[in-house]
Amino acid sequence: MKALVTGATGFIGRHLTEELERRGNEVSCLVRKTSQSRELQNIGVHLILGDCRDKTTLEKAVEGMDYVFHLAGVITAQTWEAYYLANTVGTRNLLEVVAERNPTLKKFVFVSSISAAGPSEKGRGLNEDDPARPISNYGRSKLLAEEAVLGHKEKLPAVILRPPNVLGPRQRELFESIKLIKRRILPLVGTGEPQTSLCYVGDLVDALILVAESDEARGKTYFIAHPEPYAWGEITGAVAEALGIRRFFLKVPFSLQMVLALISETSSRLTHEKPFLTRESVIAAKRYYWIYDASKIERELGFVPKVALKEAIAKTVAWYRERGAI
């Protein structure tokens, strides 16, 4: 396949790009002038300068492509306008240019988020037929982007995937947690009961390629998640186990996490960098359930994630150890 990947310098996008390249595909990546793209150059993909927020930069990027994997967007921002421009307008721009310049495209794969669906009820995972009720600006902007994708389904063969919390090498928040736990500092997250669905990044990449190649997936929306929900404490416990740590010097409660998040947000406004932690994310983990029923993609396409929590964490810790990062 000839594939265009947006957001290829990000966590999921980098893994997807590497796997597409490994499978012998011709891969192009849309990157901004400010993107850290040296690692992409090293794996031999074609880089195209452009920005989804600027339609005029997209025309040459989409021409001749068989598949477009759209992952570019903003996860944390200071204003609604920043979320809307990057996630909603950026997606609309790309859809419109593809429809105009490459109407024979085989598949437009949009990577959305569980944030577009909103939190689940206690004891029941949301499915794709449940009404979406996002509670964050990020989630609202992604839901509007989903609506734009579905609005083009008569013109373009499109599919939407909603990943949950994704684990794996290069996942920023997980890496920061690993470093904290290695220092024997344990964040106390959640209520102690299952609160979140998870997915290993390698499984998500397999699902992305599967829906791209499947005619059955056209016009559909799918959750992607391991069948078992987890407590947040199980994640930190798996990290501690992988690191061989049994005792901690400091446990960080919810109140202190909120203080640290406020400091992080204040610092980010001064440095114009992404905050390490936000109050919104701390509250989301403490008060809400993020559990999703991903059986639809198994019924229709036969896809089931293979990697459960402990294996995902073990693979991630091993990856960082091999590179001397921890």
HELIX and SHEET records of a PDB file:
HELIX    1   1 PHE A   11  ARG A   22  1                                  12    
HELIX    2   2 ARG A   38  ASN A   42  1                                   5    
HELIX    3   3 LYS A   55  THR A   57  5                                   3    
HELIX    4   4 GLU A   59  VAL A   62  1                                   4    
HELIX    5   5 TRP A   80  TYR A   83  1                                   4    
HELIX    6   6 TYR A   84  VAL A   89  3                                   6    
HELIX    7   7 GLY A   90  ARG A  101  1                                  12    
HELIX    8   8 ILE A  114  ALA A  117  1                                   4    
HELIX    9   9 ASN A  137  GLY A  151  1                                  15    
HELIX   10  10 ARG A  172  LYS A  182  1                                  11    
HELIX   11  11 VAL A  201  GLU A  213  1                                  13    
HELIX   12  12 ASP A  215  ALA A  217  5                                   3    
HELIX   13  13 TRP A  232  LEU A  243  1                                  12    
HELIX   14  14 PHE A  254  THR A  271  1                                  18    
HELIX   15  15 ARG A  279  ARG A  287  1                                   9    
HELIX   16  16 SER A  295  LEU A  301  1                                   7    
HELIX   17  17 LEU A  309  GLU A  322  1                                  14    
SHEET    1   A 7 HIS A  46  LEU A  49  0                                        
SHEET    2   A 7 GLU A  26  VAL A  31  1                                        
SHEET    3   A 7 LYS A   2  THR A   6  1                                        
SHEET    4   A 7 TYR A  67  HIS A  70  1                                        
SHEET    5   A 7 LYS A 107  VAL A 111  1                                        
SHEET    6   A 7 ALA A 158  ARG A 162  1                                        
SHEET    7   A 7 THR A 221  PHE A 223  1                                        
SHEET    1   B 2 ASN A 165  LEU A 167  0                                        
SHEET    2   B 2 LEU A 198  TYR A 200  1                                        
SHEET    1   C 2 ILE A 185  PRO A 187  0                                        
SHEET    2   C 2 LEU A 250  VAL A 252  1                                        
END                                                                             
